Amino acid sequence: MKLDEIAGKLTEEQKLQFEAHPLWNGMNEFIWPISLITSTCAREVWLRLNDPDHYVLEVILLGFGHSLFSEEQLLQAAKPRLAGSELRIGLLHLQEAGIVFAVRRGWGEKLYGVPSDLYTVWFHAMQDRKRLPAMPEIDSYDIVPIDGSVGYVPPLSVQLLHAMAALQHTGMKRTTRGVLAKRAIESATAQLHYDNERLLGVAELTQADAAQLYPLPLAIMLQLAVQEGWLIERASAYYINQAGWENWLEQRAPKREERLLLQIIELLSSRNAAAAVGAAQLFTQSEAYIWYRAADVEARLDRASSAVLTKPPQSTIAVWCQLLRTLGYMEVAEDEFGAAVFRWLLQPIELGVRDDVNDKANDNDNDCDNEDEDDNHNDKANDEEVIRRFEAAAIQFTPDGDIYVQEDCPYSVRWQLELIAERRRTDRVTVYRMTERSYKRTAEQGIGTGEVIHMLEAAADEPLPETMRAAISIGMSAHTAVLAPVPEPVSVTLHGSNPSECEPSLLVLGSQSYEIIIEHKAVRSLFAGIESVPAMWMKQFRSYHLSTRRELMEQALSWRAAVKLSCEGQIKPFIPERIVDEDDKWAVIGYLQEGGSCLPIKLQPDMWQEMMLVLPEGTFHNAQ
C-alpha cells in the first residue's frame, strides 16, 4: 500500500479535507500528502499528537510495520497502558489526519495500515522524539573478521547489472512452462551473491506458479527488473526495454542504491512486521563506515517495543545484517569478545527520509527541468559536469590488454563493457578483457570494430594502446562475416504504460486490490448505546449492588473502556479484560494502572467499595 496509490483513489474534496486538518497547519509549502513523506513535517506532527494518538502510532510502527491489521489486532497488540476505547479513538484521529488509512479487500474485514513509503520517515520521527543517545561505536582496532564474511561483495545494483548481462548473453527465451532456459537461469543466478538461506532468514516468501522453478534470488531479480521496466515480459521471452534500462543506468548512484534497497525491504516486509521493524531500526541512528554491535541495536529496539507491545516481534537484526552483507550494503564481523558487529557501506539514515519538498520531484532525476532556478542551480550544474567528466575517465588500460574499471565508473560504461568484453575479476577494481569469445559475441550484436574502439577510448578519455587497438582490429575482423541482424529495441510493456504499476508476477505478496475507506465517525459512535446507559455510571463514584457492579463491568468490556475503583480510600484506574464465573461467584480479570506500570490482577467484586465508568475526555459531554 503506497501513498501515491492511495492519493490516486481519493477525490479532490477528500484530499482537501486531509490538507485542512489542524495537525498540518503551519507547514508552509509542505501540503498533504507531500507532508507525510517529509521528515521535518513528520517530526513536527509527532510533537503535536496527543498522548493516546502517538501511543497508537507507536504500536502500529513497532508492531505491524508495513502489514495491514484489524482493529482487534491493534487492541490485542498494545500494552494495556490505555483502555481499548482510547486506542480506538487514537486510531480514528490518525485516520482523520491522513496518516493511517482504512482499506477493505473484496468482501473481507476492514483493515488499517500506514503506506509503506512513509513508514521509514515516521519511524525516524518516532526515534527523534525519544531523544535517544547515539549508538555506542566500536573501535575499528577491536574488529575481528569472520570466516566466510571477508572479501568484496558488489552492491546490489552491480549484481543486477551483471545478471542482466548474463541474460542478454544466454538469451531470454521462455520454455513451454513459461520459464527461462536452464543455462540462462544458472548464468544469471551465478551473478547474485544473496541466497535463499539469507532471504528466507529475514522473511518467508512464496513464489508464484512457474516462478517456483527459479532460484529465489533470481525470482527477486526478475521481479525487480519487470517492476522497474528494465525487462518486458512476453509469453515467449523476456526483452530488454531499452528506454527503461538506459534510464536506470544513468541514475545517480545514491538514488539508485536507495531505491533498490527500499524495494528489497518492501518485498521482504510486505507481510512480515518483524522484517520491516528490524530494517527500520537498522536505518536509524547509524552512520556509514562506523562499527556497531548488533546486540546494542536489538536491545534498543526491544526496549522501545516492550514499552508499548504485549508481545514484541522476534528480532530480525542479525539476519538482516547477514542479508545486507550479501547485497553489498554492509560489512559484518565480531568484536574482541566475539559479539556480532556491523557497519553500513552507505548512509542508512537518509534512506526513505525526505527533508525537501522537491525530493518528490527529484525521483525522476530531472534536476534541470525548471528554468527559473537561481544562480546556485548553474553552479550545481557546473559541479555535476566536472564530476561527470571525472567519472567518464574511470577506466584504464594495461599494455597487455586488461581493462581496469573503478568503483565509480558510470553504469552505462559498465553495461557496454559487459556487452563487448569478458569480466575476469569482480572487485573494487573490476577487470575486463577482450577475448575471442567476446569478439564473436560483439560481432553478433552488430557492433563493429570502430564502435568498440570509440567506446573504449571515450570511456577512458585517452587513446587505446597501439597493441590493444591492433588486437581488437584483428579479433573483430575474424567475425565480421557472422554479423546477425540486430532486433529493434522494444519500448512497450506488457502490463501497462507505467512499469511501476505492474502487478507482481513472480512473488506472492498478497492481493494488491483494495478499496480505500474514508469515513468521518464521531467519537460517540464508538460507544454503542451510550444514551441508554445511566449517566451516574460515568459522572461520579458510587457504591453499587453486586449485580450492578457486574453490569457496569460488562458495559466497560463492551466499550473497551476503563473504570475507576475506590479501594479502601485509594482511587485505582482499572482496565477490565474479562469476567470469569467461579463457584457461583464472579470475578474480573484485568490490569491495575499504577504509575507507568500495568499490573495483571483478578478482583472479586467485594474488593472495591465504589466505582465509575471512565470514558476518554470529552466523550460523555459529546454524547449528551
Number of C-alpha atoms within 10 A of each C-alpha: 19 13 18 11 12 16 15 10 12 14 10 10 9 14 16 14 14 19 20 14 13 11 19 21 12 10 14 9 10 20 19 23 18 18 23 25 27 25 23 18 26 25 19 15 20 18 15 14 16 11 13 20 21 20 22 23 24 21 25 26 24 26 26 25 29 28 22 22 19 15 17 11 13 21 22 14 19 26 20 25 23 23 28 25 23 23 27 22 20 21 25 21 21 19 21 19 19 21 21 17 23 23 22 15 14 11 7 9 11 17 20 21 22 26 22 19 20 22 23 28 26 27 24 22 22 19 15 15 12 9 8 10 8 9 16 13 15 16 11 12 8 12 20 17 15 12 8 6 14 12 10 13 22 21 20 24 19 21 23 21 21 22 23 24 20 23 23 17 16 17 16 21 18 18 13 9 12 16 21 23 14 13 13 21 21 17 18 24 25 15 19 22 17 22 16 13 13 18 22 15 15 26 21 11 20 15 18 15 13 12 21 14 16 19 15 23 20 24 21 20 22 24 19 21 21 27 21 20 27 25 27 23 21 14 13 15 16 21 22 22 21 18 14 18 18 15 14 19 18 14 18 12 14 12 14 16 19 16 14 15 20 17 15 16 17 19 20 20 26 20 20 21 23 24 27 29 28 26 22 26 22 21 20 21 16 21 20 14 15 16 25 24 20 19 14 15 21 19 12 14 20 17 11 17 22 16 17 22 23 16 13 20 19 13 18 21 22 20 19 22 26 21 22 24 27 23 22 21 22 21 23 24 19 19 20 10 9 11 13 20 24 24 23 23 17 18 15 20 19 17 20 21 23 21 15 17 16 13 15 13 11 14 13 12 15 10 13 12 9 9 7 8 10 9 9 9 15 12 11 12 14 12 11 12 12 12 11 13 12 14 19 18 19 18 26 18 21 11 11 10 18 18 24 20 25 18 16 15 20 22 20 18 22 20 18 15 23 20 20 24 23 19 19 12 12 15 14 14 15 17 20 22 19 21 18 16 12 20 27 19 20 22 22 18 17 16 19 18 19 12 11 21 16 13 15 21 18 15 24 22 17 13 14 20 15 10 12 18 17 12 15 20 17 13 19 25 15 13 17 18 10 13 16 12 9 10 8 7 11 13 16 18 19 15 16 11 12 13 20 14 13 17 17 17 18 23 20 13 19 10 10 9 12 16 13 19 15 14 10 10 12 13 18 18 11 16 20 12 11 17 12 7 12 10 13 11 17 18 13 13 17 14 14 15 9 12 10 11 18 17 12 21 25 18 20 25 20 12 19 23 25 28 23 22 23 18 14 10 10 10 14 16 21 26 28 26 22 14 17 12 9 8 5 5 9 14 17 20 17 20 22 24 18 12 7 8 13 18 14 16 12 18 17 12 17 11 13 19 15 19 24 24 22 22 20 16 9 10 17 18 8 10 13 9
